[in-house]
Amino acid sequence: MRMAAEEGFDQVLERLKGLVEKLEHGTLTLEEALRTFEEGVALARRGHAILDAAEKRVELLVRGPEGEAVVPFRAGETT
């Protein structure tokens, strides 16, 4: 299992999609399926961590000089 910490979100997502395809084919042995699932869970956690870090960076960028609260983004709204 290749899990490089420097992998970006797009790479993690592509690898995760590949694993899902392998599992959906149903041709893996039980052991192969379990290893693939384990790798998928690790990738999903890595992707979640990347998204959390990005959210924190955005919050820091939009926070005002007085440290006012960040207003959550709502899709479809414009400012």
C-alpha positions, 0 to 999 in steps of 0.5 A, a space after each residue: 500500500 502506497 500512502 505518501 503524505 505529500 499526495 494531494 487531494 486529487 491523487 487521493 481521490 483518483 486512487 480511491 476511485 480505482 479501488 472502488 472499481 476493483 471492489 465493484 468488479 467482484 473478482 477479488 478474493 476475500 483477502 484481496 478485497 479486505 486489503 483493498 478496503 483497508 487501503 480505501 479507508 486509509 485513503 478516505 481518511 487522508 482525503 478528509 484530513 486534506 479537506 480539513 486542512 484546506 478549510 482551516 487555511 480558508 478560515 485563516 484567510 477570510 478572518 478579519 483583523 479583529 478575529 471576527 467569526 467566519 461566516 460559513 459558505 452556502 452554495 448558491 449565495 453570492 456576496 
